[in-house]
Amino acid sequence: MINFNYYIPNSPIHPLYQIGIGVNSGIPTFITGFGIRSNINGLKRLTVSGGIAMTWVKELDKLKVGNKISGTDDIDKDLKFQFRQPKPYIGIQYNF
């Protein structure tokens, strides 16, 4: 995840754009969103962000559940990445 902070002189609040990628158990994920970073006394370096996470999961392409196969190799060859509907996310970061 990378945060691109926009510095506003003499302002305790800074908007940011967030972009990132991740892989969890072979599931690629692309994350993008916006947020704000606070430099107010007592809340220094607190960031709150939100956006969408987009994933692709492996699903059967031509095979159907119940089809006869000769082995797991048939399944592995038929698996294709399918795009899933984007899901919202909320992030909170604090630097000590």
Secondary structure, 3 states (H helix, E strand, C coil): CEEEECCCCCCCEEEEEEEEEEEECCEEEEEEEEEEEECCCCCCCEEEEEEEEEEEEEEECCCCCCCCCCCHHHHHHHEEEEECCCEEEEEEEECC
